[in-house]
């Protein structure tokens, strides 16, 4: 499949292409840029750390062709890194674990969670909007994203602790999946744990953090013994509008 089959109204040549930082056009990426986008994560600390975690998952990725899958995950990597930079985070300092159509992030100690919550999802949504304008309908991309905060330690296959488990449970929860199915026009849906909501959103500790954008939810995964209060934001919708989809 050529890129002309994927992009609607735009023909892009070359094997390595990415969305420009302006979010307006695609341009060929240099080898150095491509390598940076897929760098290895820095080594983790040996002991437990209190950190911010994020999990970003591409919706409907497994139903796409292999070529669109590769393009989508490459774009996700780029978009998340742009969001980190906007939130004053050095992407080189973020511990990364890739999981096919998803990316698990452990932010460095000292990260301002309010800055990340306010700026990273907004930037991601902006980049998705620009990308999707240039894409055929079948290749458009939507993302579910979760955040949690707490202690974890390095394990044999990634980080261990309640907070990393929580972020994975949140992003894969039925309630977030269902609300994103109902709101098909929403490109980015975010779910956070109650700690982040109470400490950052409710107190408005960050630009563009407003409680009216969020809807209260309850995540229940009985088979995993997981039950938690959470808050959902659908970018482009108010919290009241999102609440109407949770029933």
RORO-54954 format. One line per field, with one value per atom (N, C-alpha, C): residue in three letters; atom name; x, y, z. Coordinates in steps of 0.2 Angstrom, whole numbers, plus 5000, padded with zeros to 4 digits. Layout:
<recs>
res ALA	...
atom CA	...
c1 X	...
c2 Y	...
c3 Z	...
</recs>
This chain:
<recs>
res UNK	UNK	UNK	UNK	UNK	UNK	UNK	UNK	UNK	UNK	UNK	UNK	UNK	UNK	UNK	UNK	UNK	UNK	UNK	UNK	UNK	UNK	UNK	UNK	UNK	UNK	UNK	UNK	UNK	UNK	UNK	UNK	UNK	UNK	UNK	UNK	UNK	UNK	UNK	UNK	UNK	UNK	UNK	UNK	UNK	UNK	UNK	UNK	UNK	UNK	UNK	UNK	UNK	UNK	UNK	UNK	UNK	UNK	UNK	UNK	UNK	UNK	UNK	UNK	UNK	UNK	UNK	UNK	UNK	UNK	UNK	UNK	UNK	UNK	UNK	UNK	UNK	UNK	UNK	UNK	UNK	UNK	UNK	UNK	UNK	UNK	UNK	UNK	UNK	UNK	UNK	UNK	UNK	UNK	UNK	UNK	UNK	UNK	UNK	UNK	UNK	UNK	UNK	UNK	UNK	UNK	UNK	UNK	UNK	UNK	UNK	UNK	UNK	UNK	UNK	UNK	UNK	UNK	UNK	UNK	UNK	UNK	UNK	UNK	UNK	UNK	UNK	UNK	UNK	UNK	UNK	UNK	UNK	UNK	UNK	UNK	UNK	UNK	UNK	UNK	UNK	UNK	UNK	UNK	UNK	UNK	UNK	UNK	UNK	UNK	UNK	UNK	UNK	UNK	UNK	UNK	UNK	UNK	UNK	UNK	UNK	UNK	UNK	UNK	UNK	UNK	UNK	UNK	UNK	UNK	UNK	UNK	UNK	UNK	UNK	UNK	UNK	UNK	UNK	UNK	UNK	UNK	UNK	UNK	UNK	UNK	UNK	UNK	UNK	UNK	UNK	UNK	UNK	UNK	UNK	UNK	UNK	UNK	UNK	UNK	UNK	UNK	UNK	UNK	UNK	UNK	UNK	UNK	UNK	UNK	UNK	UNK	UNK	UNK	UNK	UNK	UNK	UNK	UNK	UNK	UNK	UNK	UNK	UNK	UNK	UNK	UNK	UNK	UNK	UNK	UNK	UNK	UNK	UNK	UNK	UNK	UNK	UNK	UNK	UNK	UNK	UNK	UNK	UNK	UNK	UNK	UNK	UNK	UNK	UNK	UNK	UNK	UNK	UNK	UNK	UNK	UNK	UNK	UNK	UNK	UNK	UNK	UNK	UNK	UNK	UNK	UNK	UNK	UNK	UNK	UNK	UNK	UNK	UNK	UNK	UNK	UNK	UNK	UNK	UNK	UNK	UNK	UNK	UNK	UNK	UNK	UNK	UNK	UNK	UNK	UNK	UNK	UNK	UNK	UNK	UNK	UNK	UNK	UNK	UNK	UNK	UNK	UNK	UNK	UNK	UNK	UNK	UNK	UNK	UNK	UNK	UNK	UNK	UNK	UNK	UNK	UNK	UNK	UNK	UNK	UNK	UNK	UNK	UNK	UNK	UNK	UNK	UNK	UNK	UNK	UNK	UNK	UNK	UNK	UNK	UNK	UNK	UNK	UNK	UNK	UNK	UNK	UNK	UNK	UNK	UNK	UNK	UNK	UNK	UNK	UNK	UNK	UNK	UNK	UNK	UNK	UNK	UNK	UNK	UNK	UNK	UNK	UNK	UNK	UNK	UNK	UNK	UNK	UNK	UNK	UNK	UNK	UNK	UNK	UNK	UNK	UNK	UNK	UNK	UNK	UNK	UNK	UNK	UNK	UNK	UNK	UNK	UNK	UNK	UNK	UNK	UNK	UNK	UNK	UNK	UNK	UNK	UNK	UNK	UNK	UNK	UNK	UNK	UNK	UNK	UNK	UNK	UNK	UNK	UNK	UNK	UNK	UNK	UNK	UNK	UNK	UNK	UNK	UNK	UNK	UNK	UNK	UNK	UNK	UNK	UNK	UNK	UNK	UNK	UNK	UNK	UNK	UNK	UNK	UNK	UNK	UNK	UNK	UNK	UNK	UNK	UNK	UNK	UNK	UNK	UNK	UNK	UNK	UNK	UNK	UNK	UNK	UNK	UNK	UNK	UNK	UNK	UNK	UNK	UNK	UNK	UNK	UNK	UNK	UNK	UNK	UNK	UNK	UNK	UNK	UNK	UNK	UNK	UNK	UNK	UNK	UNK	UNK	UNK	UNK	UNK	UNK	UNK	UNK	UNK	UNK	UNK	UNK	UNK	UNK	UNK	UNK	UNK	UNK	UNK	UNK	UNK	UNK	UNK	UNK	UNK	UNK	UNK	UNK	UNK	UNK	UNK	UNK	UNK	UNK	UNK	UNK	UNK	UNK	UNK	UNK	UNK	UNK	UNK	UNK	UNK	UNK	UNK	UNK	UNK	UNK	UNK	UNK	UNK	UNK	UNK	UNK	UNK	UNK	UNK	UNK	UNK	UNK	UNK	UNK	UNK	UNK	UNK	UNK	UNK	UNK	UNK	UNK	UNK	UNK	UNK	UNK	UNK	UNK	UNK	UNK	UNK	UNK	UNK	UNK	UNK	UNK	UNK	UNK	UNK	UNK	UNK	UNK	UNK	UNK	UNK	UNK	UNK	UNK	UNK	UNK	UNK	UNK	UNK	UNK	UNK	UNK	UNK	UNK	UNK	UNK	UNK	UNK	UNK	UNK	UNK	UNK	UNK	UNK	UNK	UNK	UNK	UNK	UNK	UNK	UNK	UNK	UNK	UNK	UNK	UNK	UNK	UNK	UNK	UNK	UNK	UNK	UNK	UNK	UNK	UNK	UNK	UNK	UNK	UNK	UNK	UNK	UNK	UNK	UNK	UNK	UNK	UNK	UNK	UNK	UNK	UNK	UNK	UNK	UNK	UNK	UNK	UNK	UNK	UNK	UNK	UNK	UNK	UNK	UNK	UNK	UNK	UNK	UNK	UNK	UNK	UNK	UNK	UNK	UNK	UNK	UNK	UNK	UNK	UNK	UNK	UNK	UNK	UNK	UNK	UNK	UNK	UNK	UNK	UNK	UNK	UNK	UNK	UNK	UNK	UNK	UNK	UNK	UNK	UNK	UNK	UNK	UNK	UNK	UNK	UNK	UNK	UNK	UNK	UNK	UNK	UNK	UNK	UNK	UNK	UNK	UNK	UNK	UNK	UNK	UNK	UNK	UNK	UNK	UNK	UNK	UNK	UNK	UNK	UNK	UNK	UNK	UNK	UNK	UNK	UNK	UNK	UNK	UNK	UNK	UNK	UNK	UNK	UNK	UNK	UNK	UNK	UNK	UNK	UNK	UNK	UNK	UNK	UNK	UNK	UNK	UNK	UNK	UNK	UNK	UNK
atom N	CA	C	N	CA	C	N	CA	C	N	CA	C	N	CA	C	N	CA	C	N	CA	C	N	CA	C	N	CA	C	N	CA	C	N	CA	C	N	CA	C	N	CA	C	N	CA	C	N	CA	C	N	CA	C	N	CA	C	N	CA	C	N	CA	C	N	CA	C	N	CA	C	N	CA	C	N	CA	C	N	CA	C	N	CA	C	N	CA	C	N	CA	C	N	CA	C	N	CA	C	N	CA	C	N	CA	C	N	CA	C	N	CA	C	N	CA	C	N	CA	C	N	CA	C	N	CA	C	N	CA	C	N	CA	C	N	CA	C	N	CA	C	N	CA	C	N	CA	C	N	CA	C	N	CA	C	N	CA	C	N	CA	C	N	CA	C	N	CA	C	N	CA	C	N	CA	C	N	CA	C	N	CA	C	N	CA	C	N	CA	C	N	CA	C	N	CA	C	N	CA	C	N	CA	C	N	CA	C	N	CA	C	N	CA	C	N	CA	C	N	CA	C	N	CA	C	N	CA	C	N	CA	C	N	CA	C	N	CA	C	N	CA	C	N	CA	C	N	CA	C	N	CA	C	N	CA	C	N	CA	C	N	CA	C	N	CA	C	N	CA	C	N	CA	C	N	CA	C	N	CA	C	N	CA	C	N	CA	C	N	CA	C	N	CA	C	N	CA	C	N	CA	C	N	CA	C	N	CA	C	N	CA	C	N	CA	C	N	CA	C	N	CA	C	N	CA	C	N	CA	C	N	CA	C	N	CA	C	N	CA	C	N	CA	C	N	CA	C	N	CA	C	N	CA	C	N	CA	C	N	CA	C	N	CA	C	N	CA	C	N	CA	C	N	CA	C	N	CA	C	N	CA	C	N	CA	C	N	CA	C	N	CA	C	N	CA	C	N	CA	C	N	CA	C	N	CA	C	N	CA	C	N	CA	C	N	CA	C	N	CA	C	N	CA	C	N	CA	C	N	CA	C	N	CA	C	N	CA	C	N	CA	C	N	CA	C	N	CA	C	N	CA	C	N	CA	C	N	CA	C	N	CA	C	N	CA	C	N	CA	C	N	CA	C	N	CA	C	N	CA	C	N	CA	C	N	CA	C	N	CA	C	N	CA	C	N	CA	C	N	CA	C	N	CA	C	N	CA	C	N	CA	C	N	CA	C	N	CA	C	N	CA	C	N	CA	C	N	CA	C	N	CA	C	N	CA	C	N	CA	C	N	CA	C	N	CA	C	N	CA	C	N	CA	C	N	CA	C	N	CA	C	N	CA	C	N	CA	C	N	CA	C	N	CA	C	N	CA	C	N	CA	C	N	CA	C	N	CA	C	N	CA	C	N	CA	C	N	CA	C	N	CA	C	N	CA	C	N	CA	C	N	CA	C	N	CA	C	N	CA	C	N	CA	C	N	CA	C	N	CA	C	N	CA	C	N	CA	C	N	CA	C	N	CA	C	N	CA	C	N	CA	C	N	CA	C	N	CA	C	N	CA	C	N	CA	C	N	CA	C	N	CA	C	N	CA	C	N	CA	C	N	CA	C	N	CA	C	N	CA	C	N	CA	C	N	CA	C	N	CA	C	N	CA	C	N	CA	C	N	CA	C	N	CA	C	N	CA	C	N	CA	C	N	CA	C	N	CA	C	N	CA	C	N	CA	C	N	CA	C	N	CA	C	N	CA	C	N	CA	C	N	CA	C	N	CA	C	N	CA	C	N	CA	C	N	CA	C	N	CA	C	N	CA	C	N	CA	C	N	CA	C	N	CA	C	N	CA	C	N	CA	C	N	CA	C	N	CA	C	N	CA	C	N	CA	C	N	CA	C	N	CA	C	N	CA	C	N	CA	C	N	CA	C	N	CA	C	N	CA	C	N	CA	C	N	CA	C	N	CA	C	N	CA	C	N	CA	C	N	CA	C	N	CA	C	N	CA	C	N	CA	C
c1 5004	5000	5004	5003	5007	5004	5008	5005	5000	5000	4994	4987	4988	4982	4979	4984	4983	4980	4984	4982	4977	4972	4967	4969	4970	4971	4978	4983	4990	4994	4999	5003	5010	5013	5019	5024	5030	5035	5040	5043	5048	5046	5050	5048	5048	5051	5051	5048	5042	5038	5035	5034	5031	5028	5024	5020	5024	5025	5029	5027	5031	5029	5024	5023	5017	5010	5010	5004	5000	5004	5000	5002	5008	5010	5014	5015	5020	5026	5032	5038	5042	5047	5052	5056	5056	5060	5067	5072	5079	5081	5086	5087	5088	5091	5093	5086	5081	5075	5071	5071	5068	5071	5078	5081	5079	5079	5077	5070	5065	5058	5058	5062	5062	5068	5070	5076	5074	5079	5078	5077	5074	5073	5079	5080	5086	5085	5090	5090	5086	5082	5078	5082	5080	5083	5082	5086	5085	5080	5079	5074	5067	5062	5056	5056	5052	5052	5044	5043	5036	5036	5032	5032	5025	5025	5019	5020	5014	5014	5008	5010	5005	5005	4999	4998	4994	4996	4993	4992	4985	4983	4980	4982	4978	4972	4966	4960	4960	4958	4956	4963	4968	4975	4975	4973	4974	4970	4965	4961	4964	4969	4972	4977	4979	4985	4991	4996	5003	5006	5005	5008	5005	4998	4995	4997	4997	4999	5006	5011	5018	5017	5014	5013	5010	5005	5001	5006	5009	5013	5019	5022	5027	5024	5018	5015	5014	5011	5010	5016	5022	5028	5030	5030	5031	5027	5020	5015	5016	5018	5019	5025	5030	5036	5035	5031	5030	5026	5021	5018	5022	5027	5032	5036	5038	5042	5038	5032	5027	5026	5026	5025	5032	5037	5044	5047	5046	5049	5054	5060	5065	5063	5061	5059	5064	5071	5076	5076	5073	5073	5066	5062	5056	5057	5056	5057	5051	5052	5047	5047	5041	5040	5034	5036	5032	5028	5021	5017	5013	5016	5013	5009	5003	4999	4999	5003	5002	5009	5010	5016	5015	5019	5019	5024	5023	5028	5029	5035	5037	5040	5037	5041	5046	5051	5056	5054	5057	5056	5056	5051	5051	5047	5044	5039	5033	5031	5025	5019	5015	5010	5004	5003	4998	5000	5007	5009	5008	5009	5008	5001	4997	4990	4987	4989	4986	4989	4995	4998	4999	5000	5002	4995	4990	4984	4982	4982	4980	4984	4991	4995	4994	4993	4991	4985	4980	4974	4975	4979	4980	4984	4989	4992	4988	4983	4979	4974	4972	4967	4971	4977	4981	4982	4984	4986	4979	4974	4968	4965	4966	4964	4967	4973	4976	4976	4972	4971	4964	4964	4958	4955	4948	4944	4947	4948	4950	4957	4961	4968	4968	4962	4962	4964	4966	4969	4965	4964	4961	4965	4965	4969	4966	4966	4964	4971	4970	4976	4974	4978	4977	4983	4982	4988	4986	4992	4991	4998	4998	5004	5004	5011	5012	5019	5020	5027	5027	5033	5034	5042	5044	5051	5052	5058	5059	5058	5055	5054	5057	5057	5060	5057	5050	5047	5044	5046	5044	5043	5039	5039	5033	5034	5030	5027	5021	5018	5011	5007	5000	4999	5003	5002	5002	5008	5008	5002	5000	4994	4988	4987	4981	4981	4986	4986	4984	4986	4985	4977	4975	4968	4963	4965	4961	4961	4966	4966	4962	4962	4959	4952	4949	4943	4937	4932	4926	4923	4923	4919	4923	4929	4933	4932	4932	4931	4924	4919	4912	4911	4914	4912	4916	4921	4925	4921	4918	4914	4908	4905	4899	4901	4906	4909	4914	4911	4916	4920	4917	4921	4927	4927	4932	4939	4944	4951	4955	4954	4958	4954	4954	4950	4955	4954	4959	4955	4959	4956	4962	4960	4965	4962	4967	4965	4963	4959	4956	4962	4968	4973	4975	4976	4978	4972	4966	4961	4961	4961	4960	4966	4972	4978	4980	4978	4980	4974	4969	4963	4958	4956	4951	4954	4961	4964	4967	4966	4968	4975	4979	4986	4989	4988	4991	4986	4990	4986	4981	4975	4970	4967	4968	4966	4959	4954	4947	4943	4940	4936	4930	4927	4921	4923	4929	4931	4930	4930	4930	4924	4923	4917	4919	4915	4917	4915	4919	4918	4920	4917	4919	4922	4928	4931	4931	4928	4928	4930	4935	4937	4937	4932	4931	4936	4937	4941	4948	4950	4957	4957	4951	4951	4953	4951	4952	4946	4946	4940	4943	4941	4944	4939	4939	4936	4941	4938	4942	4938	4942	4939	4941	4936	4937	4936	4941	4940	4940	4935	4935	4937	4942	4944	4940	4937	4932	4925	4925	4918	4919	4913	4913	4912	4914	4913	4905	4901	4894	4892	4894	4893	4896	4901	4904	4900	4898	4894	4888	4885	4879	4880	4887	4888	4890	4891	4893	4888	4881	4876	4875
c2 4994	5000	5006	5011	5017	5022	5027	5032	5036	5036	5039	5036	5029	5026	5027	5030	5031	5038	5043	5050	5052	5056	5059	5066	5067	5073	5075	5071	5073	5067	5068	5062	5064	5059	5060	5054	5056	5051	5050	5044	5043	5038	5034	5029	5032	5037	5040	5047	5047	5053	5054	5061	5062	5069	5070	5076	5082	5087	5093	5096	5099	5102	5107	5110	5115	5111	5105	5101	5102	5105	5107	5103	5100	5096	5091	5086	5081	5082	5080	5081	5075	5074	5068	5069	5064	5064	5062	5065	5063	5057	5053	5047	5048	5054	5055	5056	5060	5061	5054	5050	5043	5039	5039	5035	5038	5045	5048	5046	5045	5044	5037	5032	5026	5024	5028	5027	5022	5019	5015	5019	5017	5020	5021	5026	5026	5021	5018	5013	5015	5011	5013	5012	5016	5016	5009	5007	5000	5000	5006	5006	5009	5009	5012	5019	5022	5029	5031	5037	5040	5044	5042	5045	5045	5049	5050	5045	5041	5036	5038	5036	5037	5031	5029	5024	5026	5026	5028	5023	5022	5016	5018	5016	5017	5013	5016	5013	5010	5003	5000	4998	4998	4997	4990	4985	4978	4977	4981	4980	4983	4987	4990	4986	4988	4984	4985	4981	4981	4988	4991	4997	5003	5003	5008	5007	5001	5000	5003	5002	5005	5012	5015	5022	5025	5022	5025	5025	5019	5019	5024	5025	5030	5037	5038	5045	5046	5041	5041	5043	5040	5041	5048	5051	5058	5063	5061	5066	5066	5060	5060	5064	5064	5067	5075	5077	5084	5086	5082	5084	5085	5080	5081	5087	5089	5095	5101	5101	5107	5107	5101	5101	5102	5104	5105	5099	5093	5087	5085	5083	5080	5073	5071	5065	5059	5062	5057	5055	5058	5056	5052	5051	5047	5040	5035	5028	5026	5022	5020	5012	5010	5003	5002	5000	4999	4992	4992	4986	4986	4986	4985	4991	4992	4998	5003	5002	5006	5008	5013	5015	5017	5014	5015	5020	5025	5030	5031	5031	5033	5039	5045	5051	5052	5056	5057	5060	5058	5061	5069	5072	5079	5082	5078	5080	5083	5089	5093	5089	5085	5082	5086	5092	5097	5099	5101	5103	5097	5091	5086	5085	5085	5084	5089	5095	5101	5101	5099	5101	5095	5089	5083	5081	5080	5077	5083	5089	5094	5094	5093	5093	5087	5081	5075	5076	5079	5080	5085	5090	5094	5091	5087	5083	5078	5074	5070	5073	5079	5083	5085	5087	5089	5083	5077	5071	5068	5068	5065	5069	5076	5080	5077	5075	5072	5065	5062	5054	5052	5047	5043	5041	5040	5038	5032	5027	5020	5021	5026	5027	5032	5035	5040	5037	5041	5038	5041	5037	5040	5036	5040	5037	5038	5032	5032	5033	5037	5039	5039	5036	5036	5039	5041	5044	5041	5040	5038	5040	5041	5043	5039	5037	5033	5030	5025	5022	5015	5014	5008	5007	5000	4998	4994	4994	4990	4983	4979	4972	4969	4963	4959	4961	4963	4964	4971	4976	4982	4984	4990	4992	4988	4988	4984	4989	4988	4992	4994	4996	4998	5003	5008	5014	5012	5008	5006	5001	4997	4992	4996	5002	5006	5009	5012	5015	5011	5005	5000	4998	4997	4995	5001	5007	5013	5014	5013	5014	5009	5003	4997	4996	5000	5000	5000	4996	4996	5003	5006	5013	5018	5018	5022	5020	5013	5010	5012	5011	5012	5019	5024	5031	5033	5031	5032	5030	5024	5021	5026	5028	5033	5039	5042	5049	5048	5046	5044	5050	5056	5061	5063	5061	5062	5059	5063	5060	5057	5060	5059	5058	5053	5052	5051	5054	5054	5051	5047	5045	5045	5048	5049	5046	5044	5042	5048	5046	5051	5055	5052	5056	5062	5061	5066	5071	5069	5074	5078	5075	5079	5084	5082	5086	5091	5089	5094	5097	5093	5096	5100	5097	5101	5108	5108	5114	5118	5116	5120	5121	5116	5117	5116	5121	5120	5124	5126	5130	5125	5128	5124	5118	5118	5112	5115	5113	5115	5109	5109	5103	5102	5107	5107	5103	5101	5097	5090	5088	5081	5078	5072	5068	5062	5062	5057	5050	5045	5038	5033	5027	5022	5016	5014	5008	5002	4997	4991	4985	4981	4975	4970	4967	4962	4956	4953	4948	4949	4955	4957	4960	4960	4963	4971	4974	4981	4985	4990	4995	5002	5007	5013	5019	5024	5031	5034	5037	5040	5046	5049	5055	5055	5056	5056	5062	5064	5070	5068	5070	5069	5076	5076	5083	5085	5091	5094	5094	5091	5090	5093	5095	5097	5091	5092	5086	5084	5089	5087	5083	5085	5081	5074	5074	5067	5063	5066	5062	5059	5063	5060	5053	5052	5046	5040	5042	5037	5032	5035	5031	5024
c3 5000	5000	5000	4996	4995	5000	5002	5006	5003	4996	4993	4994	4996	4998	5005	5009	5016	5017	5014	5015	5010	5012	5008	5006	5000	4997	4998	5000	5001	4999	4995	4993	4996	4999	5003	5000	4998	4996	5001	5001	5006	5011	5014	5019	5026	5027	5034	5034	5036	5036	5043	5045	5051	5051	5056	5057	5059	5056	5058	5065	5068	5075	5075	5069	5068	5068	5067	5066	5060	5055	5049	5043	5042	5036	5038	5034	5034	5031	5033	5030	5031	5027	5028	5034	5038	5044	5042	5045	5044	5048	5046	5050	5057	5059	5066	5070	5066	5070	5071	5066	5066	5072	5072	5078	5085	5085	5092	5094	5089	5090	5093	5092	5094	5098	5102	5106	5112	5115	5121	5127	5132	5138	5142	5146	5151	5156	5159	5164	5170	5173	5178	5185	5190	5197	5200	5204	5207	5213	5216	5221	5219	5224	5222	5221	5217	5216	5216	5218	5217	5211	5206	5200	5196	5191	5187	5181	5180	5174	5169	5163	5158	5154	5151	5146	5140	5134	5128	5124	5122	5118	5111	5106	5099	5099	5097	5097	5090	5090	5083	5080	5083	5079	5076	5080	5078	5071	5070	5064	5057	5058	5053	5049	5043	5040	5043	5042	5045	5044	5038	5036	5040	5040	5044	5052	5054	5061	5062	5058	5059	5059	5054	5054	5060	5062	5068	5074	5076	5082	5081	5075	5074	5076	5073	5075	5082	5085	5092	5096	5095	5098	5097	5091	5089	5093	5093	5096	5104	5107	5114	5116	5112	5113	5112	5107	5107	5113	5115	5121	5128	5128	5134	5133	5128	5127	5129	5127	5128	5136	5139	5146	5150	5147	5149	5152	5149	5150	5145	5147	5142	5140	5134	5132	5133	5133	5135	5142	5146	5153	5155	5150	5152	5150	5155	5154	5150	5145	5140	5139	5139	5138	5132	5127	5121	5121	5119	5120	5114	5108	5102	5100	5101	5099	5105	5110	5116	5118	5123	5125	5133	5137	5144	5146	5150	5151	5159	5161	5168	5168	5171	5170	5176	5175	5180	5186	5192	5198	5197	5201	5200	5195	5191	5186	5189	5186	5188	5185	5188	5185	5182	5186	5183	5176	5175	5168	5163	5165	5160	5159	5164	5163	5158	5159	5156	5148	5147	5141	5136	5139	5135	5131	5134	5131	5126	5127	5123	5116	5117	5112	5107	5111	5107	5103	5106	5102	5096	5097	5092	5086	5088	5083	5079	5083	5080	5075	5077	5072	5066	5066	5060	5056	5059	5056	5052	5056	5053	5047	5047	5041	5035	5035	5029	5028	5031	5031	5028	5025	5023	5029	5028	5034	5038	5034	5037	5041	5039	5042	5048	5050	5055	5062	5066	5072	5079	5083	5090	5095	5101	5107	5113	5117	5124	5128	5134	5138	5145	5149	5157	5160	5166	5170	5178	5181	5188	5192	5198	5202	5208	5209	5215	5215	5219	5220	5215	5213	5209	5209	5207	5207	5201	5198	5192	5193	5188	5188	5182	5182	5176	5169	5169	5163	5163	5167	5168	5175	5176	5183	5187	5193	5198	5203	5205	5210	5208	5213	5212	5207	5207	5202	5195	5193	5186	5184	5189	5188	5186	5191	5190	5183	5181	5174	5169	5169	5164	5164	5171	5172	5169	5171	5169	5161	5158	5150	5147	5150	5147	5149	5154	5157	5152	5154	5149	5149	5154	5154	5150	5149	5144	5137	5136	5130	5127	5131	5129	5128	5132	5131	5124	5123	5116	5110	5111	5106	5104	5110	5109	5106	5108	5106	5100	5094	5089	5086	5087	5084	5089	5095	5100	5098	5097	5095	5101	5107	5113	5119	5122	5129	5134	5140	5145	5152	5155	5162	5167	5173	5178	5185	5189	5196	5200	5206	5210	5213	5214	5218	5213	5207	5202	5201	5201	5201	5207	5213	5219	5220	5218	5219	5214	5208	5202	5199	5197	5193	5198	5203	5208	5210	5212	5214	5208	5202	5196	5197	5198	5199	5192	5187	5180	5175	5170	5165	5161	5160	5157	5160	5167	5171	5174	5172	5175	5176	5182	5184	5180	5177	5173	5166	5165	5159	5160	5167	5169	5171	5170	5173	5177	5183	5188	5185	5186	5184	5189	5189	5193	5189	5190	5186	5190	5187	5191	5186	5189	5185	5190	5191	5197	5196	5190	5189	5190	5191	5193	5200	5203	5210	5210	5205	5204	5204	5209	5210	5211	5208	5209	5206	5210	5207	5202	5197	5192	5189	5185	5181	5174	5170	5162	5159	5154	5150	5143	5139	5132	5129	5126	5123	5118	5119	5114	5117	5123	5126	5133	5136	5143	5147	5154	5158	5159	5158	5158	5152	5146	5140	5141	5144	5145	5150	5155	5160	5157	5152	5149	5145	5143	5140	5144	5151	5155	5158	5157	5160	5156
</recs>
